[in-house]
Amino acid sequence: MEAKNVKGTRDILLNETGGFRTIENILTQICGLFGYHELRTPILEHSEVFARGVGEGSDIVRKEMYTFEDKAGRSVTMRPEFTAGIIRSFIQNKMHIEAELPVKIFYHGPAFRYERPQLGRYRQFSQFGVESIGSSSLYNDAEVITMAYTMLASLALNNVTLKINCLGDKESRDNYREALKKYFEPHLDNMCPDCKERFRLNPLRILDCKVEEDKILAKDAPKIKDYLSASSLERFEKIKSALRSNNIPFVEDDQLVRGLDYYSEIVFEFAYVSKTGKDYGALGGGGHYGNLMKELGGPDLPGVGFSFGVERLFDILVDDGILEAKTSPVDIYVMPLGDEAKEYALNIANRLRVNGFATDMCFDDVKLGAMIKRALKKGASFAVIIGEDEIANNKLMVKNLKENVQEEVSSSELITYFNNLYMKSRGGCSCGRDCSVDCADCSCDNNCSGGNNNE
Ligand code: HAM
């Protein structure tokens, strides 16, 4: 039987990994601009980190965690999200003592949830996210939302809808929970089994239910905004004002409660429907959390953060033609004609690589025409053809595959030859000058067209 991947997992294929890396590089760059540093936490955590952190009332903890006993009988869980593990690490490594607050952390990697697989929803997926920990300033919240928006804009995703809502402080949420209980109690018998449990554990989660009848019922449920304390309302208004003055458009969505129990005050989510009309679900989301640190045994410090789903970002960017799923081409394809030429060709290929040219070579004894087809398939712009005569004369045949012209180049001049050809397309010498014009009187040590390379 042919081996298959586990349901809900996905191979990121050869023509996709470059796009994933591009996304991660762009987001990493923005993290640097906002003063964030990367933290890598283990995939495996003690199960209680998520039970206490994400909350026993959440669907994630109740139904979706990959939890098992290790050989010593300890319950461990493959992270369903990063935030709880990041806070666990913050506390354990005493970052509040060692570092200046807020500590600004970014992270990326795989997360695991046993969900029903569908478009944009996997059981193993990648998140890229940030947490800013240790400042209760509302401007910290506003900056984090600005950062998420900047990230999407720098990926050329401009038509996103930023939805925001305020869940209030503890007092606001306690009052709201009571109001929800009063509202849903008479309907409990007709509600789905999940909602019956949500009612018991955390009635806020009922507002997240996807069952049609429960969704209709939830529409007329009390709204959190009517239960917000004066200080939560004021905080929310000031964050909105900060977003407006930063030209960040948003819509208020009083149904937005988010699926994790640790949130308080502002929560947000980014929605996007691709040009083809496909809806992959939220691109990312996050919010402020006031109690998570204490819940995990740490000091009384708040945090705010968000995560993006990288598969969703990638699929949408490809769908909308912003990113192309392709393997990166090689520059040069080396073609030895006959067995004798192979050792020499291997040497030439390595010299080209050492000098920064992506180079591949043909190992098989096939005709020149077949080699050219292979070179074109690999996206090569040039071929270096090496036969017995070329070795004897120390001359190589360089073929421009796009223009279908060729010329002889001496082996010792090969690197200089390609340096000159590629100089313009690569933006000139690293010293900032266009060497094909300036090199003779340039004082840098690169000597690009002078032939003094790693020959
Ligand atoms: P979340 O909304 O559960 O939040 O996940 C964030 C993003 O991860 C989602 O918007 C989505 O893009 C992606 N995602 C979630 N589940 C899946 C899945 N099954 N398949 C594919 N993509 C998925 C959190 O995880 C919070 N920790 C965010 C946060 C950080 N809040 C504060 N700090």
Residues whose N, C-alpha, C, O or C-beta is under 5 A from the ligand:
A	BS01	HAM	E81 F82 T83 R113 E115 G120 R121 Y122 F125 G129 V130 A282 L283 G284 G285 G286 G287 V304 G305 F306 S307 F308 G309 R312
